[in-house]
Amino acid sequence: MNGEPAGGARGPGQGPGAGHGQDGSGRISGEPAPRAGGGAPAVPGLAAGAGRYEPGAGAGEPAPAVARLAARLARLTEEAGPAMEELLADLVNHDSPSDHKPLLDRLAGRLQEELIRRGARVRRVRQEQAGDHLVARFFPDAGTRGAAGPGEEAAMAAGSAGPGSHRRRGILLLAHYDTVWPPGEAARRPFRREGGRGYGPGVFDMKAGIVIGLAALEALAALTGAAGADGAVEPPPVTFLLTSDEETGSRTSRTLIEELARHHQAVLVLEPAAAGRLKTARKGVGDFRLVVEGREAHAGNDPDRGVSAVEELARQILRLHALTDPGRGTTVNVGVVRGGLRPNVVAGCAEAAVDVRVATLDEARRIEDLFRRWEAVHPGARVELLGAFERPPMEFTPGNQALFRRAQAVGRRLGMDVEGTAVGGASDGNFTSALGVPTLDGLGATGDGAHSQDEHVDLDAMPRRAALVAGLILDLGERPLGAGAGSGQDGTG
């Protein structure tokens, strides 16, 4: 969860960015990489009921398979509760800082074991600097079983060829296993349970989400082929992608994320919930650097000969902060400044790090265009704003709305009141939504305190979250979101 407010705040524009570096592609405005086949800050329509189940919204009831099997799904995940907690403790007690490849790869190996144990076919995408990424395939169609190589996920997600083949288009589960915590943090603060809460570094963001995803897939596997009184079930193909660098901007994983997303009908992001709510919209994040050039001079003898870059920077900060516009959902924050040489020298240089959050792609383009034409206040100074939007906004598109309604319908059958909200932080779901692939975020753990010493999850709620994920996968398998990803249709007719 990149740049998310600690505690999963419900409003936009809260909390600092977690650092978004450029990936060298030259892309601007957060637009997707080549080959990619009006934003209020809150969820559009939330006040009118969009955050709650609406009869007649197009997804009043889940697919028949979910209606038949909801009770069994809930029972299977509830029975898995102790094993889920045990696995969570194990994952939390493995340090996995984003910038430490040996520790990341060690945890990747542990996760690979868990994926294989649950019947997945796993491809380990090796990285030279970052930790390795894991691509796991579950429930392949008969026509794609046995496929191998980097293209196998696309074949599996597309499903069997022939009439109606779009009905077997797969689901992409998205998670990251890196954390913001340094080596040794797990030894200093190992996993512990206090009451119904589980504590430890990375427990909320987002190792509990990984456990929830695995439990959901395990429950679906238990139902596969086991007809019983409720009938047989055949889940759709699922690709579970686990990446290692989300907290530092997804520099090595973005291309993989986008490539896989294009071949799936929907993306379910296992980032933590926001106060129990799913995340239906996220802001885009821009990482900029303001560079100011003045003219040095002796501060006592010749101050008039100088042009203070520090003074210019101070004026620029006021200009930048004035761009904050709650009505547009835009926030601008100058968080780090530096400049000057000595107190007795008129500063010849200064710079500032600027975090920008926007609710829509149109607003991102407007800001970037404005920054390209940014000028100095003092005629003798020079300024330049460098950077880009590294994560596009995740807007509440028609496709995302349809997917959210599906989650509401499934949750209702499970006895859960599923609500949604917009947040100011970004995730890898921003990339997939910008491609036009229906994306729903915040399907991971409930809890609080992301990136803080008080980080914790609600352990008792984890089985219910797993049942929701499993039910949503089952629903999408039986009733795909239209004939193509990103169509904006919910497939209910």
Secondary structure as UniProt FT lines:
FT   TURN            6..7
FT   TURN            29..30
FT   TURN            34..35
FT   TURN            44..45
FT   HELIX           46..48
FT   TURN            49..51
FT   TURN            55..56
FT   HELIX           64..79
FT   HELIX           81..92
FT   TURN            98..99
FT   HELIX           101..117
FT   TURN            118..119
FT   STRAND          121..125
FT   STRAND          133..138
FT   TURN            142..146
FT   TURN            150..151
FT   HELIX           152..158
FT   TURN            163..164
FT   HELIX           165..168
FT   STRAND          171..176
FT   TURN            183..184
FT   HELIX           185..188
FT   STRAND          192..194
FT   TURN            195..196
FT   STRAND          197..199
FT   TURN            201..202
FT   HELIX           203..207
FT   HELIX           208..223
FT   HELIX           228..230
FT   STRAND          238..243
FT   HELIX           246..248
FT   TURN            251..253
FT   HELIX           254..261
FT   TURN            262..263
FT   STRAND          266..269
FT   TURN            275..276
FT   STRAND          277..282
FT   STRAND          284..293
FT   STRAND          297..298
FT   TURN            299..301
FT   HELIX           303..305
FT   HELIX           309..321
FT   TURN            322..323
FT   TURN            326..329
FT   STRAND          330..339
FT   TURN            343..344
FT   STRAND          345..346
FT   STRAND          349..358
FT   HELIX           361..372
FT   TURN            379..380
FT   STRAND          382..391
FT   HELIX           398..413
FT   TURN            414..415
FT   STRAND          420..423
FT   HELIX           429..434
FT   TURN            435..436
FT   STRAND          439..441
FT   STRAND          447..448
FT   TURN            450..451
FT   TURN            453..454
FT   STRAND          456..458
FT   HELIX           459..461
FT   HELIX           462..478
FT   TURN            485..486
//
